[in-house]
Amino acid sequence: MDFPSKKELDRVLKKLESIEPTRVLPKDASKTDRLKQDLCKQFVIYLREHQVNQKELAEKLEIEPARVNEIVKYKIELFTVDRLLGYLEKLNPDLKVIVA
């Protein structure tokens, strides 16, 4: 079995150090915060399914790439439910939301 070179391992570790972790909600999070987290998750799914990057998604949503980065890192305190839904509707005008 071939292992990566030290140079390759150092490169990957350096890249990993620059990645901000995704936020996790506390167990007692409000229903609103849980909804906002679920909405943010839809953007992450969109990025993967459509194989676009954050800059391309920002262009589609007509927002700054930094805002997309905040969404996909689940910085829910920066957004309202209405704002996130508005962005999702731009991606899917036939969006249906079911609250259970």
C-alpha positions as CSV (number, residue, x, y, z in Angstrom):
1,M,0.0,0.0,0.0
2,D,1.4,3.4,-1.0
3,F,1.1,6.2,1.5
4,P,1.2,9.9,0.6
5,S,4.5,11.7,0.7
6,K,5.3,13.9,3.7
7,K,5.0,16.9,1.3
8,E,1.4,15.8,0.3
9,L,0.5,15.2,4.0
10,D,1.7,18.6,4.9
11,R,-0.2,20.2,2.1
12,V,-3.5,18.5,3.2
13,L,-2.9,19.3,6.8
14,K,-2.4,23.0,6.0
15,K,-5.6,23.1,3.9
16,L,-7.5,21.4,6.7
17,E,-6.3,24.0,9.2
18,S,-7.9,26.8,7.2
19,I,-11.3,25.1,7.1
20,E,-13.8,26.5,9.7
21,P,-15.9,23.7,11.2
22,T,-19.6,23.5,10.6
23,R,-21.7,24.6,13.6
24,V,-23.7,22.1,15.5
25,L,-26.9,23.1,17.3
26,P,-27.3,22.5,21.0
27,K,-29.8,19.9,22.1
28,D,-32.1,22.6,23.4
29,A,-32.1,24.7,20.2
30,S,-35.3,26.5,19.3
31,K,-37.5,25.2,16.6
32,T,-36.7,28.3,14.6
33,D,-33.0,27.6,14.8
34,R,-33.6,23.9,13.8
35,L,-35.6,25.1,10.8
36,K,-32.8,27.5,9.7
37,Q,-30.3,24.7,10.0
38,D,-32.5,22.5,7.8
39,L,-32.8,25.3,5.3
40,C,-29.0,25.8,5.2
41,K,-28.6,22.1,4.7
42,Q,-30.5,22.4,1.5
43,F,-27.9,24.7,0.1
44,V,-25.1,22.2,0.9
45,I,-27.2,19.5,-0.8
46,Y,-27.7,21.8,-3.9
47,L,-23.9,22.4,-4.1
48,R,-23.2,18.7,-4.2
49,E,-26.0,17.6,-6.4
50,H,-25.4,20.3,-9.0
51,Q,-21.6,20.2,-8.7
52,V,-21.3,24.0,-8.5
53,N,-19.0,26.0,-6.2
54,Q,-20.0,28.7,-3.7
55,K,-19.1,31.5,-6.1
56,E,-21.4,30.0,-8.8
57,L,-24.2,29.6,-6.3
58,A,-23.7,33.2,-5.2
59,E,-24.1,34.4,-8.7
60,K,-27.3,32.4,-9.2
61,L,-28.7,33.8,-5.9
62,E,-27.4,37.3,-6.8
63,I,-25.7,37.6,-3.4
64,E,-22.1,37.9,-2.3
65,P,-20.0,34.7,-2.1
66,A,-19.4,35.5,1.6
67,R,-23.1,35.1,2.3
68,V,-23.2,31.7,0.6
69,N,-20.2,30.7,2.7
70,E,-22.0,31.8,5.9
71,I,-25.0,29.7,4.8
72,V,-23.1,26.5,4.1
73,K,-21.3,26.9,7.4
74,Y,-24.6,27.0,9.2
75,K,-24.2,30.5,10.6
76,I,-27.9,30.6,11.3
77,E,-27.8,33.6,13.6
78,L,-27.0,35.8,10.6
79,F,-30.2,34.9,8.7
80,T,-33.9,34.9,9.1
81,V,-36.1,32.0,8.0
82,D,-37.7,34.4,5.4
83,R,-34.3,35.3,3.9
84,L,-33.2,31.6,3.6
85,L,-36.5,30.6,2.1
86,G,-36.2,33.5,-0.4
87,Y,-32.8,32.2,-1.5
88,L,-34.1,28.7,-1.8
89,E,-37.0,29.9,-3.9
90,K,-34.5,31.4,-6.4
91,L,-33.1,27.9,-6.8
92,N,-36.5,26.2,-6.9
93,P,-39.4,28.4,-7.7
94,D,-41.8,25.5,-7.1
95,L,-40.4,25.0,-3.6
96,K,-42.9,23.4,-1.1
97,V,-42.2,23.7,2.6
98,I,-43.8,21.2,5.0
99,V,-43.5,22.0,8.7
100,A,-44.0,19.0,10.9
